[in-house]
Amino acid sequence: MTRRELILIRALWIAAALGLAAFWRGEALVLLIPLAILGPTLREVSPAVDVDERERLVDYRASHVAFVVTYGLLFLLFARSWFQLKHEPPNELWLLLVAPLLVRVTIAVGRGTGARRLALLLGFVCGVVWLAFSTASHGFSPESGVGSGVIAFTALGIRWPRLGGSLLMITGLVFLLFFILLPLGRQDWVGSLFMTLALPLPPLLAGLGLLASSLRSSGSSADEFGDLRGKP
């Protein structure tokens, strides 16, 4: 895809959004928002043949700066909700906080260190966050045991990835059943999506990563601690 073709697609998108807003409903202008992701998505699917490496680097740099600015604004909005408005931030803000961060960490760690370390990172972080929040809210209780269990399953995955990965996937499926499927219809889709990203998805990804890395290295040595210790 050339730069001229991308400009043409954007122009047609804008014209369609403006036409719908003029002849149907003004709310159709919401279709202009996806323009921010239309270009990067098309470039990933079909890289522009007339864009050199320097221009691609500038584009990625701009996306990085936009990510930083977005999280700076999220910090201000969360602080406003807690300290000025004196109430919990809405689910929409939590969704905006969790979704891009999860995607960024998954891609960065997965490409940089491999699926196994990413799985261990997700498992330990999920367990520690659950344990911290449940302990802060209810003290040492059965809810705290859930976080401890996730940490223990992830630790098992260091030595026995198939066992730890299977237990983490079962944990994620249990989270999906009790926190997403059973309450379905009693909360809006934003709350359901946020709960999916925050609860079942991390242990499911962690378990899947451990199982996948184990299958790829099934012929390697039985001692798998070496990957974590690193080479001297």
C-alpha positions as CSV (number, residue, x, y, z in Angstrom):
1,M,0.0,0.0,0.0
2,T,1.4,3.4,-1.0
3,R,1.1,6.6,0.9
4,R,-1.2,8.1,-1.7
5,E,-3.6,5.1,-1.3
6,L,-3.6,5.5,2.5
7,I,-4.5,9.2,2.1
8,L,-7.3,8.3,-0.3
9,I,-8.7,5.8,2.2
10,R,-8.6,8.3,5.0
11,A,-10.3,11.0,2.8
12,L,-13.1,8.5,1.9
13,W,-13.6,7.6,5.5
14,I,-13.9,11.2,6.6
15,A,-16.3,11.9,3.7
16,A,-18.5,9.0,4.7
17,A,-18.5,10.0,8.4
18,L,-19.4,13.6,7.5
19,G,-22.1,12.4,5.1
20,L,-23.7,10.2,7.7
21,A,-23.6,13.1,10.2
22,A,-25.2,15.5,7.8
23,F,-28.0,13.2,6.4
24,W,-28.5,10.8,9.3
25,R,-27.4,11.7,12.9
26,G,-24.7,14.0,14.2
27,E,-23.5,11.2,16.5
28,A,-22.1,9.5,13.4
29,L,-19.1,11.8,13.8
30,V,-17.9,9.1,16.3
31,L,-16.7,7.3,13.2
32,L,-13.9,9.8,13.0
33,I,-12.2,8.4,16.1
34,P,-11.0,5.1,14.4
35,L,-9.0,7.3,12.0
36,A,-6.3,7.3,14.7
37,I,-5.8,3.6,14.4
38,L,-6.8,3.1,10.7
39,G,-3.4,4.2,9.4
40,P,-1.2,2.2,11.8
41,T,-3.4,-0.9,11.3
42,L,-3.2,-0.7,7.5
43,R,0.6,-0.2,7.7
44,E,0.9,-3.3,9.8
45,V,-1.2,-5.4,7.4
46,S,0.2,-4.0,4.2
47,P,3.4,-2.0,4.7
48,A,3.8,1.1,2.6
49,V,6.3,0.5,-0.2
50,D,7.2,4.2,-0.5
51,V,8.1,4.7,3.2
52,D,11.7,4.3,4.3
53,E,13.0,3.1,7.7
54,R,13.5,6.6,9.0
55,E,9.8,7.4,8.4
56,R,8.7,4.2,10.0
57,L,10.9,5.0,13.1
58,V,9.3,8.4,13.3
59,D,5.9,6.8,13.1
60,Y,6.6,4.3,15.9
61,R,8.2,7.1,18.0
62,A,5.0,9.2,17.6
63,S,2.9,6.2,18.7
64,H,5.1,5.8,21.8
65,V,4.8,9.5,22.7
66,A,1.0,9.2,22.2
67,F,0.9,6.2,24.6
68,V,2.9,8.2,27.2
69,V,0.5,11.2,26.9
70,T,-2.5,9.0,27.2
71,Y,-1.3,7.5,30.5
72,G,-0.5,10.9,31.8
73,L,-4.0,12.0,31.1
74,L,-5.3,8.7,32.7
75,F,-3.3,9.5,35.8
76,L,-4.9,13.0,36.1
77,L,-8.4,11.5,35.5
78,F,-7.9,8.9,38.2
79,A,-6.6,11.4,40.6
80,R,-9.6,13.7,39.9
81,S,-12.0,10.9,40.6
82,W,-10.4,9.8,43.9
83,F,-9.3,13.2,45.4
84,Q,-11.7,15.8,43.9
85,L,-14.9,13.9,43.1
86,K,-14.4,11.5,46.0
87,H,-15.7,8.4,44.2
88,E,-14.3,5.3,42.4
89,P,-13.2,5.9,38.8
90,P,-15.8,4.5,36.2
91,N,-15.3,1.2,34.5
92,E,-14.4,3.0,31.3
93,L,-11.3,4.5,32.8
94,W,-10.2,1.1,34.3
95,L,-10.7,-0.4,30.8
96,L,-8.6,2.3,29.2
97,L,-5.9,1.7,31.8
98,V,-5.8,-2.1,31.6
99,A,-6.3,-2.9,27.9
100,P,-3.4,-0.9,26.3
101,L,-1.0,-1.8,29.2
102,L,-1.7,-5.5,28.8
103,V,-1.2,-5.4,25.1
104,R,2.0,-3.4,25.4
105,V,3.5,-5.6,28.1
106,T,2.5,-8.8,26.2
107,I,4.1,-7.7,22.9
108,A,7.2,-6.2,24.5
109,V,8.0,-9.0,26.9
110,G,6.9,-11.7,24.5
111,R,9.1,-10.6,21.7
112,G,12.0,-9.6,23.9
113,T,12.3,-12.6,26.2
114,G,10.0,-15.3,24.8
115,A,6.7,-16.9,25.7
116,R,8.0,-18.7,28.8
117,R,9.2,-15.6,30.7
118,L,6.1,-13.7,29.6
119,A,3.9,-16.5,31.0
120,L,5.8,-16.5,34.3
121,L,5.6,-12.7,34.5
122,L,1.9,-12.7,33.9
123,G,1.3,-15.4,36.4
124,F,3.3,-13.8,39.2
125,V,1.9,-10.3,38.6
126,C,-1.6,-11.6,38.5
127,G,-1.2,-13.6,41.8
128,V,0.6,-10.7,43.6
129,V,-2.0,-8.1,42.5
130,W,-4.9,-10.4,43.5
131,L,-3.2,-11.2,46.9
132,A,-2.5,-7.5,47.6
133,F,-6.0,-6.3,46.8
134,S,-7.8,-9.1,48.6
135,T,-5.6,-8.7,51.7
136,A,-6.1,-4.9,51.7
137,S,-9.9,-5.3,51.4
138,H,-10.6,-8.4,53.5
139,G,-7.4,-9.2,55.4
140,F,-6.2,-12.8,55.2
141,S,-9.2,-14.6,53.9
142,P,-10.2,-17.2,51.3
143,E,-9.8,-14.5,48.6
144,S,-6.2,-14.1,49.6
145,G,-5.8,-17.9,49.1
146,V,-6.8,-17.4,45.4
147,G,-3.9,-15.1,44.8
148,S,-1.5,-17.4,46.7
149,G,-2.7,-20.2,44.6
150,V,-2.0,-18.4,41.3
151,I,1.5,-17.6,42.6
152,A,2.1,-21.2,43.6
153,F,0.9,-22.5,40.3
154,T,3.2,-20.1,38.5
155,A,6.1,-21.2,40.7
156,L,5.3,-24.8,39.8
157,G,5.5,-23.8,36.1
158,I,9.2,-22.9,36.5
159,R,10.1,-26.5,37.1
160,W,7.1,-28.3,35.6
161,P,5.6,-26.0,32.9
162,R,2.9,-28.5,31.8
163,L,1.6,-28.9,35.3
164,G,1.8,-25.2,36.2
165,G,0.4,-24.2,32.8
166,S,-2.5,-26.6,33.1
167,L,-3.4,-25.3,36.7
168,L,-3.2,-21.7,35.5
169,M,-5.5,-22.4,32.6
170,I,-8.0,-24.1,34.9
171,T,-7.8,-21.1,37.2
172,G,-8.5,-18.8,34.3
173,L,-11.4,-20.8,33.2
174,V,-12.8,-20.8,36.7
175,F,-12.4,-17.0,36.8
176,L,-14.2,-16.8,33.5
177,L,-17.1,-18.9,34.7
178,F,-17.7,-17.2,38.1
179,F,-16.8,-13.6,37.2
180,I,-17.9,-13.3,33.6
181,L,-20.3,-16.0,32.4
182,L,-22.5,-16.4,35.5
183,P,-23.0,-12.6,36.1
184,L,-23.6,-12.1,32.4
185,G,-26.5,-9.7,31.8
186,R,-26.2,-8.2,35.3
187,Q,-23.4,-5.7,34.3
188,D,-22.8,-3.7,31.2
189,W,-20.4,-4.8,28.5
190,V,-17.7,-2.3,29.6
191,G,-17.6,-3.9,33.1
192,S,-17.6,-7.4,31.6
193,L,-14.7,-6.6,29.2
194,F,-12.7,-5.0,32.0
195,M,-13.2,-8.0,34.2
196,T,-12.2,-10.3,31.4
197,L,-9.0,-8.4,30.8
198,A,-8.2,-8.2,34.5
199,L,-9.1,-11.6,35.8
200,P,-9.4,-14.6,33.5
201,L,-7.1,-13.4,30.7
202,P,-3.8,-13.1,32.5
203,P,-3.8,-16.7,34.0
204,L,-5.1,-18.1,30.7
205,L,-2.3,-16.4,28.8
206,A,0.2,-17.5,31.4
207,G,-0.9,-21.1,31.3
208,L,-1.0,-21.1,27.5
209,G,2.5,-19.6,27.3
210,L,3.9,-22.3,29.7
211,L,2.3,-25.1,27.8
212,A,3.4,-23.8,24.4
213,S,7.0,-23.3,25.5
214,S,7.0,-26.8,27.1
215,L,5.8,-28.3,23.8
216,R,8.5,-26.5,21.8
217,S,11.3,-27.6,24.1
218,S,10.0,-31.1,24.9
219,G,13.3,-32.5,23.9
220,S,15.4,-30.2,26.1
221,S,17.0,-30.9,29.5
222,A,14.7,-31.6,32.4
223,D,16.1,-28.8,34.4
224,E,14.4,-25.6,33.2
225,F,15.8,-23.2,35.8
226,G,18.6,-22.3,33.5
227,D,16.4,-20.1,31.4
228,L,15.6,-17.9,34.4
229,R,19.1,-17.9,35.8
230,G,20.6,-16.8,32.5
231,K,23.9,-17.5,31.0
232,P,27.1,-16.6,33.0
